[in-house]
Amino acid sequence: MRDERRPPTDPSPCSTFQTLPFASYTTVVDSLFKNLDAVAAWNRTAISQLIAAVLCGVVHGPTQPDRDLLALRFFTNVAEPCLAGSVSVADAPLVRLVSDAVAALVAACPDRVGTSVWLRLRTTFVAEVVEGLAARRPSADDEDATVSARRRPHFHDALASAALLRDHGVLRGDVSPWVLLPALDVLASLLACPAVGGEAVDAEIESLFVASVALLGSGDVKVRAKVGNEVLPAFLAWDGARSAGPVRRRDWCELLWSRFFLVQNSFPLDHPLAAEIPGFVCRLFDSFLGLEERSGKGGGRVLTFAPVKMGLDFRREPVLFELVQAGLGGKDPINLKYSAFLLKRIVDFSKRFHHQCPESSTSWSKWCLVLRRGCVNPALPIRKRFMEYIASIEDVTLLKILGLQWDFLLESFISHLDNADLYNVPGLGSFVSPFGEQLRLFFRNLVLSYGSLDDQVA
């Protein structure tokens, strides 16, 4: 799913170039190429004019060889220097303009340009992982302790990124890589272009997806954000629009979820990498659960459920509720926002598109994730209401489940019972407390819920 701030390149450029005979395109393009010899000429106006001329020539060229030649000239003389960092281009919208133009050229010339672009993208992503693993952070004893881009910290070791690439047969190509962030822009543009397809895409799409997943272990927060918020959703949206069946999406979603699970188990909850996962899950929610936006009555958009396109029903995955519980019980406002949003979407999806879940012999013990947040609520009336609800539990099964949640009982419930305002009731004496009586019965029932005396003592 592409960034809405980036309008797609118009496949039919301005009429000024369309009125020229094809032979004139060579003269126009050569003139524009000469203006790019100076770095100062790399501006949005010059590049926009050049893109308009090239795309017109590619669309209206008399023969496919002529169109391929024009596309290759643009790719070699403009796209390559811009994306490889050979020319200093500080204007980010200009880079995105070039990336959208590359996507349009790949759609028009999939054999000559497309093959080179897909190979260059795969090489760039794999090179980032390989060079990240080979990099070493400088120590105080180093003669030059300056941390360069190639020596920045990364998380590829902890996430076994090299093994991920090796297991899926993703090898490094024999061409020089591009700059990583512009390459990710090109990939997002390619996946969002409706006309991009063919054998070249099918041959590289699996490798590019695996390499993109490996980039979630990058030490650059900008790279991780672009991959998680733009590239991975674009992959799943691309597959949803073209795939004849759910096999590829299911495999991709399972690979992504295993990656999220690995991050959750490899890093503490307050680690920057672990803190980003709830946001990525929110961004990928529709693709995981097979939700699609379609046109409704009156021109509005309606969210529909397509079971055949469900990649993974992560509502049954324990790690999901660990993520939500950690966010609701933590102090980070961003994680709290994502966790609350994710929980609301899960509840809404389950109510609107519910189906019968298979019977399970194990009880769901994560029911206290909302209660944990309620017990630490800064508003005393809300906190008291949650605690009164917990103290009113009499069901033996629920009491047994609660008895296993020692972290919740000790840290969130019992530790907040020493507030005198919880027991005071206006109009009653100081020795009369309905809440205190509730607590007495609650702890009595909690102990009795265990069958044997040994369990009660333990």
N, C-alpha and C positions, 0 to 999 in steps of 0.2 A: 504494500500500500504506500504510494508515493506521498512525499511531503506536499501539502496543498499550497504551500508558498511558492512552489516551483512549477510554473505553467509549462505544459509540454511544448516542444518545438513545433511550430506550424509546418506540416509536411508540404504545404503549398505556399512558398514565400511570395514576396511582394510582386505585383504585376510588372514592375519596371524590368525585372530580369526575365520574366516569362515572355516578354515581347521580343527578346533578342534571339537571333538564330543560334543554333548550338555552337557553331564555329566561333562565335563571339565570346562564349563562356571562357575559352582558353585565355583570351586577351584580358578579360576582366579579372579572372582568377590570378593570372601572372602579375598583374598590376597590384592586386591586393597582397599577394605574397611578398612582393618587394617592399611594401610599406611595413611589413612585420620584421624587417631586418633590425630595426632599432627597438630596444626594449620599451621605449616610451610609446611606441605605436601599438603595444599590446593593450588595447583598451576595448571597452564593450562595443563602441560604435563600429570600429574597424572589423572586429570579429563578427559582429552581427551582419554586416554587409557581406562579408566573405561567406558566412554560413548560408545566407539567402541565395547567393550566386551558386554555390556548390550544390545545394539541395535542389535548386531549379534545374541545374544541369543533370543531376542524377535522376530526377523525376522525368524530364522531358528529353533525355538523350536518345538519339536515333537507334543505337545498338547497346547491348549489354556491355561489351568491352569498353565502349566510350564512357559509359556510366561508371564502370569499375575503375577505370583509370582516373577519373575525376575524384571519385571517393577516396582512392588510395593517396592521391596527392594531398588532399586535405588531411587525411589521417597522418601521413608522414610529416608534413610541414607545419601543421598547427596542433593537432591533437596530441601527438607524441611529445613535442617539446613542452606543451602545457602540462600534461599529466605526468611526465617523467621528471618535472622540476628543472628542466634545462633552461627555461626562461622564467624569470622572477615575475610571477603573477600574483599580486596581493588581493585582487578583486575576487572575492568568493563567488558572487553572482556570475562573473565571467567564466569561472571554472565550471559552474553548473550549466551555463549556456553551451560550453563545449561538450560536456558530458551528454546533454540531451541531443546535440547534433550527432555525436558518435552513435547513439542509439538509433537515430533516424537513418544513418548511413548503413548500419548493420542490418536494419530491416530491408533496405533497398538493395544491398549487395552482400547477402549473407555468406557467400563463398569466399570472396576475395578479402573483404574487410572483417566479416564476422569471425572467421577462424582466428585471425590475428588478435582480435580483441579478447575473445574468450581465453585464449592461451595466455595473454598478457595479464589478465585478471587473476587467473589461477596462480601464475608465477608470483605475482605481487603478494597475494595472501599467504601462500606457503612460505615465501621468503621472509615475511614478517615473523612467522612462528619460528622458523629455523634460526634466523639471526637473533631473535629474542632468547632462544634457548642457549645460543652460543655466547651471548653477551654476559659480561661480568660487571657488577657494580664496583666502582672504584673505591679503594680504601684510603685511609689517611696516609699510608706509606707510598702511594703511587706518586710518580713524578708529576703527572698531569691528572688531577682529581676532578676535572670538569666532566660532568655527566652529559654525554651527548645523547642524541635521539636513539642511537643504536645501543646505548648502555643503560637505558632507563629500566627501572624495576618492572617485572612482569610476573604473571602467575601461571605460565605455561607448565612449569615443573609440577606444581600442586595439582593441576587439572589434567596432567598427562596428555598434553596437546599433540606431542609427537606420536604417541601411540594411536591417538584418534586418527591422524592423517595416514599413518602406516596401515592400520586395520582396514581403512576404506580405500586403499590404493591410490591415495592422492600424492602424486610425485611432483617435484619442482621442475618447471620447464627450463629450456635452454636459452631464454631471452631475458633481457634486463627488465627488472620490475619497474612499475610506476610508483609514484608517491601514493601512500596508502589511502588517505582520506579522499583525494580526487578519484582514485580507483573505485572506492565504495560508492561515490556519486554516480560514476558510469554504470556500475552494476544495478543500482536502484533505478536509473533511467531505462536501462535495457529491460528489466523485469516489468516496468510499468508501460512499456511501449506495446500496444496491441499487435503490431505487425511483426514483432520479433519472434522467430520460431525456426524450425527446420532441424536437420540432422546435426548441425554444429552445436545447437543449443542442447539437444538431447545427449550429445556426447560429453558435454562439460558440466551440465547443470548439477549432477550429483556431487562432483568434485568441488564445485564452487560452493555448494551449500555446506558441505563438511568443513571446508576451509573457513567459511564465514562463522560457523559455530565455534571453531577453534580460536577465532579472534576475540571471543568473549573473555579469554584469558590475557588479553593485552593489558599492559600497564598504563596505556593512554586512555583516560576517561572519555575523551572525545570519540575515539575509535569504538569503544564499547557502547557508547550511547547511539552512535550512528548504526552500528550493527543491530543492536537490540530494538531500536525504535523505528528504523527505516528498512534495513536490508532484509532481516529475517521475516518481518510481516510481508514484505514485497515478494519473497520466495513463496510463501504459503498462498498469497493472493494469486500469484502467477499460476501456481499449480491448480488452485481451485477453479480458475477460469479455463484451463486447458486439459486437465487430467480427465481421462475417461473413467477412472475408478479411484477408490480411496487408498490404494496400496501405497503410493509414494507419499501422500500426506501423512498416513499413519506412521510410516517409517521415520519421516522427518520429525513428526511431533514426539515420537518415542525417543529419538536421539536428543532432541532439545530438552525434553523432560529429564532424561538421564544426566544431562549436563547441569541442569538446575539442581538436581539432587546431589551431584558431586560437589557443587559450590556450597550447598547448604551443610554438607558433612565435613568439608575441608576447611571452612573458615568460621570464626565466631560471628554471631548475628550482627555485631556492630561493625564488621569489616566492610569497607566500601564495595567490594565485589558482591558480598551477600546482601547488602542493603539495596542493590540495584535489581535483584531478582523479582520482587513483587511488582515493580513497575513494568518489567518485561512481560510478566504473566498477564498483567492488565492489557498491555498492548496486543498480545497474541490471543486474548480470550476468545474472540469470535472465530478465529481460524482453528483453534483447538477443538471447540465444541460445535463446529459446523454451522455457525450463524452467518447469514448473508443479508445484505441490504438490497431490497428490490423496490421498484416503483409501485406506489400504492395509489389509491383513489385521490384525485385532486392534485396529482403531481408530487405528493409527499413520498418519503422513504419509509419502508416498512421492514422491520427485522424479521426474517424467517429462519426456520430451523430445517436444515437438510441433513438427516441422519447419515446418509451415505457419505457425506463429506466431513463427518466428525473425525478429527485426527486422533484425539485422545480425551477420554472423559476423566479429567484429572480430579474430579470431585471424589473419586475413590482412592486417590493417592494420599497417604499419610503426610507426605512432605508439604502438600498444599496447606493443610491446617497447621502444620508447624510454622510455616511462613506467616500465615494470618495471625496465629496466636502470638508469635514473636513481635509482629508489628503492633498489635493491639495492646500488648503488655509492655512495650518499650516506650522510650521517651522521645524518639525522633519524630517530629511532626510530619515529615514527608512519608516515612514508613507507615505511620498511623493513617494518613490519608489514603495511601494505596491499599493498605490492608482492609480498611473499612469499605472502600469502593469495591474491592474484590469480593468481600463477603456479601455485600448487597447484590452484586451481579450474580453470584452463585445462587443466592436465595431467589432472586427474580427469575433466573433461568429455570430453576427447579420447579417453581410454581407455574410458569407459563408452558414449559415443554417437559412436564414430568413424565416419567415412565416407571414401571415396576422394577425395583431393584431386586437382585437375587438375595435369597436368605443367606445370612452369615452367622456363623457360630460365635463370633466375637462381637462384643458390644463396642460401640463408638465411645471412646473415653475422652474425646476432645470437647465435650459439651461445655466445659468451664472456660473456654477461651473468651466468651463474652462476659461471663461473670467475673473473670479476673480484672477486666477493664472497669466493670462497675464497682468492684470493691475498692479501687483506688481513685474513684471519681472525686474531684475536689469539692463537689457540692454534697454537703452532708445529707440532705433528704434523699438524694439519689443513691448515695452509698448505703444508707440505712435500709432503703427499700430492697436493694440487692441482697444485703445480709439477712434481712427478714425472710426473703424467698429461700435462701440456702438453708436457714435454720428451720424452715417449715417442711423440708423434705422428710418423708416417712417411708417411701418405697425402699424395700430392702435391696433391690438390684441397683438403684441409683446410689444408695449409701455405700454399697460395696465398690462401685466405680469411683465415687468420691474419695473413699478411703485409700485408694491407690495413688491419688494425686497429692503427694506430700508437699511438693513445691507450692502448689496452689494453697493448700490448707495452712502451711506455716508462713509463707511469704505474703500472701494476698488476703487471707481470711483471718486467721488467728492473730496476726500481727497488728490488725486494725480494730481489734475488739476492746482495746483499753481506752476508748474515748467515752467519757462520762455522758456526753450528749446523746449517745445511742440509747441509753437506758432511761433517761429522764422523760417523764410524761407530765405535761401541765395538768394540775388538779389532783394528782396522785401523790402519795407520800414518797419519801426518798427510799423506802424499803419495798416499794411495790413497782415492779418492772415487768411488763408483758414480754419484752424482748429478752430479758434475762431468763425468764421461765422457758421461753422457746429454745434458748441456747442450752439450758440444762437438759431438756428432752432430746434435743438434737444430738448432743454428745453421748447421751445414754443409748439412743437408737443406733448411732454410728458404731459404738463398741459392740452392741448386741447383734449387729448385722453379720458379724463374723461367727461362724458356726461353733468352732471349737474354742476351748479356753486358751489354748496355746496361741491361736491366732489373735484372740482378744488382747492377751498380754503383750504379744509382739507389736 
